[in-house]
Amino acid sequence: MVKTKELVDTIVKGIQEKKGQKIVVVDMTEMEGAICQYFVICQGNSPSQVDAITDSIEEFARVHSGEKPLRIVGRERSLWVAMDYADVIVHIFLPEMRDYYHLENLWEDAKITEIPDLD
């Protein structure tokens, strides 16, 4: 669990490195039957920024936590990229896609932490 929390912190740093915005960490560790322990959700302002954030997360997780994603989907268009690290799933959205899907609102019982933007 500590290693998982460290991975979440590393992922957040990878997002911040490329100026990802509106970062939210959804803690599902207390939820029975959850598909993972944490969701990390953020957004970029363009497909190229979403792609850059994806690359940054992948590099930060590999270098600082020794972790590689099991799977990355959505990279072809970079409107919504999902990165699966087993216990942590990362979602990188364009703002309009994020507004449409409202992922952070799907788990009302989960603890949600908003990370301030680094402007």
C-alpha positions in Angstrom: 0.0 0.0 0.0 2.8 2.4 0.8 4.4 1.6 -2.5 1.1 2.3 -4.2 0.8 5.7 -2.5 4.3 6.5 -3.6 3.4 5.6 -7.2 0.4 8.0 -7.0 2.7 10.8 -5.8 5.2 10.0 -8.6 2.4 10.1 -11.2 1.2 13.4 -9.9 4.8 14.8 -10.3 4.9 13.5 -13.8 1.6 15.3 -14.6 2.8 18.5 -13.0 6.1 18.3 -15.0 4.0 18.9 -18.2 1.6 21.4 -16.6 -1.3 19.0 -16.4 -4.3 20.7 -14.7 -7.1 20.0 -12.3 -5.4 16.9 -10.9 -7.7 14.7 -8.7 -6.7 11.6 -6.8 -9.7 9.3 -6.1 -8.9 7.0 -3.1 -10.8 3.8 -3.5 -8.9 1.7 -1.0 -11.9 1.5 1.4 -14.3 0.5 -1.4 -15.1 -3.2 -1.7 -14.9 -4.6 -5.2 -13.1 -1.5 -6.6 -11.1 -2.2 -9.8 -8.1 -0.5 -8.4 -6.9 1.4 -5.3 -6.5 4.8 -6.8 -7.7 6.8 -9.9 -5.6 9.8 -10.8 -7.4 12.1 -13.1 -6.1 15.2 -14.9 -6.4 17.2 -18.1 -4.3 18.8 -20.8 -5.4 21.6 -23.1 -4.6 19.9 -26.4 -4.0 16.4 -27.8 -0.3 17.1 -27.9 -0.3 18.1 -24.2 -2.3 15.0 -23.3 0.4 13.0 -25.1 3.2 14.9 -23.4 1.6 14.3 -20.0 1.3 10.5 -20.8 5.0 10.4 -21.8 6.0 12.2 -18.6 4.0 9.9 -16.3 5.5 6.9 -18.0 9.0 8.2 -17.6 8.5 9.4 -14.0 6.9 6.1 -12.9 9.7 4.1 -14.6 12.6 6.2 -13.2 11.3 7.0 -9.7 9.2 3.9 -8.9 10.5 1.2 -11.2 6.9 0.8 -12.6 5.7 0.3 -16.2 2.1 0.5 -17.2 0.4 -2.8 -18.0 -1.5 -1.0 -20.8 -2.1 2.4 -22.3 -5.2 3.1 -24.3 -6.4 6.2 -26.2 -3.0 7.4 -27.4 -4.0 7.3 -31.1 -6.1 10.4 -30.7 -5.0 11.7 -27.3 -8.5 12.9 -26.4 -8.7 10.6 -23.3 -5.7 8.4 -22.4 -6.0 5.7 -19.7 -2.8 4.2 -18.2 -3.2 1.0 -16.2 -0.7 0.5 -13.4 -2.8 -2.3 -11.8 -3.5 -0.6 -8.4 -3.5 2.8 -10.0 -5.3 3.9 -13.1 -4.5 7.2 -14.6 -6.9 9.2 -16.9 -5.6 12.1 -18.9 -8.4 14.0 -20.6 -9.1 17.0 -22.9 -11.4 19.3 -20.9 -14.5 18.6 -23.0 -14.0 14.9 -22.6 -13.5 15.2 -18.9 -16.6 17.3 -18.5 -18.7 14.8 -20.5 -17.6 11.6 -18.6 -17.3 13.1 -15.0 -15.3 10.1 -13.8 -14.5 11.7 -10.4 -18.3 11.8 -9.6 -18.9 8.0 -10.2 -17.6 7.0 -6.8 -19.5 9.1 -4.2 -18.1 7.1 -1.3 -14.4 7.5 -2.3 -12.1 10.1 -0.8 -11.3 12.7 -3.4 -8.2 14.9 -3.1 -7.8 17.9 -5.4 -4.2 18.8 -6.2 -3.7 22.6 -6.8 -2.4 23.6 -10.2 1.2 24.8 -10.4 0.6 28.0 -12.3 
